């Protein structure tokens, strides 16, 4: 499955637009990760625990979107947009959406 943020696929012809597909992931960060992230913020450095959670959430959301596109008969998703949000103090949300298409 080809996934791209561009509205078309260079050198390929989109023959069918199947509609919007999306995926979401909401993950909680635990207290220890929160504590160590705050310490890192104070002393400097990267918050690897949060980076890993964001990466994991992004992968889950993209996988959901890809499965939805496959179910619709698509072989690509174009115009993909990723959005990151926080919910409350300890929840991370990633939403991804795009247009399922068939290209040749």
C-alpha positions as CSV (number, residue, x, y, z in Angstrom):
1,X,0.0,0.0,0.0
2,X,1.5,3.3,-1.1
3,X,0.9,6.1,1.5
4,X,1.8,9.7,0.4
5,X,1.1,13.2,1.6
6,X,1.0,14.5,-2.0
7,X,-2.4,14.8,-3.8
8,X,-1.2,12.6,-6.6
9,X,1.4,9.9,-7.5
10,X,4.1,11.1,-9.8
11,X,4.3,9.1,-13.0
12,X,1.1,7.1,-12.1
13,X,-2.5,7.6,-13.1
14,X,-5.2,7.6,-10.4
15,X,-8.1,5.7,-12.0
16,X,-10.5,5.7,-9.0
17,X,-11.1,7.7,-5.9
18,X,-12.7,5.6,-3.1
19,X,-13.2,8.3,-0.5
20,X,-11.8,9.4,2.8
21,X,-10.1,6.9,5.1
22,X,-8.8,7.6,8.6
23,X,-7.2,6.1,11.7
24,X,-6.8,7.3,15.3
25,X,-4.8,6.2,18.2
26,X,-5.0,7.4,21.8
27,X,-2.3,6.3,24.2
28,X,-1.7,7.1,27.9
29,X,1.7,8.0,29.2
30,X,2.3,6.5,32.7
31,X,3.4,8.3,35.8
32,X,7.1,7.3,35.6
33,X,7.4,8.5,32.0
34,X,5.7,11.8,33.0
35,X,8.1,12.2,36.0
36,X,11.2,11.5,33.9
37,X,10.0,13.7,31.1
38,X,9.6,16.6,33.6
39,X,13.1,16.0,34.9
40,X,14.4,16.1,31.4
41,X,12.6,19.3,30.7
42,X,14.3,20.9,33.7
43,X,17.8,19.7,33.0
44,X,17.6,19.6,29.2
45,X,17.6,16.8,26.7
46,X,15.0,14.9,24.7
47,X,12.1,13.1,26.3
48,X,12.6,9.7,24.6
49,X,9.7,8.0,26.4
50,X,7.2,10.5,24.9
51,X,8.9,10.3,21.5
52,X,8.5,6.5,21.6
53,X,4.8,6.8,22.5
54,X,4.2,9.3,19.7
55,X,5.9,7.0,17.2
56,X,3.8,4.1,18.5
57,X,0.6,6.1,18.2
58,X,1.5,7.2,14.7
59,X,2.1,3.7,13.6
60,X,-1.2,2.4,15.0
61,X,-3.2,5.3,13.4
62,X,-1.5,4.7,10.0
63,X,-2.1,0.9,10.2
64,X,-5.8,1.6,10.9
65,X,-6.1,3.9,8.0
66,X,-4.3,1.4,5.7
67,X,-6.6,-1.4,6.7
68,X,-9.6,0.8,6.0
69,X,-8.2,1.6,2.6
70,X,-7.5,-2.0,1.8
71,X,-11.1,-2.9,2.7
72,X,-12.3,-0.3,0.3
73,X,-10.2,-1.9,-2.5
74,X,-7.5,0.8,-2.7
75,X,-3.9,0.3,-3.5
76,X,-2.8,3.8,-2.2
77,X,-3.8,6.6,0.0
78,X,-3.0,10.1,-1.1
79,X,-3.2,13.5,0.6
80,X,-2.3,12.0,4.0
81,X,-2.4,14.4,6.9
82,X,-1.2,13.6,10.4
83,X,-2.4,15.5,13.5
84,X,-1.0,15.3,17.0
85,X,-3.0,16.3,20.1
86,X,-2.8,16.0,23.8
87,X,-5.9,15.1,25.8
88,X,-5.8,16.1,29.4
89,X,-2.4,15.8,31.1
90,X,-1.4,12.3,30.1
91,X,-3.1,11.2,26.9
92,X,-1.6,11.4,23.4
93,X,-3.7,11.3,20.3
94,X,-2.7,10.9,16.7
95,X,-5.2,11.2,13.9
96,X,-4.4,10.4,10.3
97,X,-6.6,10.8,7.2
98,X,-6.3,10.6,3.5
99,X,-8.0,9.7,0.3
100,X,-8.1,6.0,-0.7
101,X,-7.4,5.6,-4.4
102,X,-6.7,3.0,-7.1
103,X,-3.8,3.8,-9.4
104,X,-2.2,1.9,-12.3
